[in-house]
Amino acid sequence: IDFSNLSKDALPYARLLAEAFSAEIVLGSVIEQYPGAPLAASQLAAQIIVPMMRHAESELERVADELRQDTEVKVTSQVSAGRPSHEICRMASRAKADLIVLTTHGYTGLKRMLIGGTAERVVRNATCPVLVVRELQRRLAS
């Protein structure tokens, strides 16, 4: 979850599947680290990324609490820093996830090359199945 409305579109699907299969939901958020700013090597990166991670942990826990109110399913959360597609796959692997549920803008062509592709990279690299939820407004318009 990146806390955008789009990323929250995945939650109803995750909740429904977790309830149906008596599964746990592990919410994840990734603070993107840009090349050339490794977390351990740069004090400036630490001064920026660590507070961002703390904020993300707080926001993710708020989302988890809201989700817990709507379901009996166990909900936990994790925050990581790095390349989103890599970290999502790593979180899923560590959690021994049976399924990754995420959203996509559904960009194509040049727009995808310039700003997107996280969902596509997760699909290609995940060790478990991936459910990709398209942008709700785009689905409603079609």
Beta strands, then each sheet from edge to edge (+ up, - down):
strand 1: 25-32
strand 2: 75-82
strand 3: 100-104
strand 4: 130-134
sheet 1: 1+ 2+
sheet 2: 3+ 4+
end
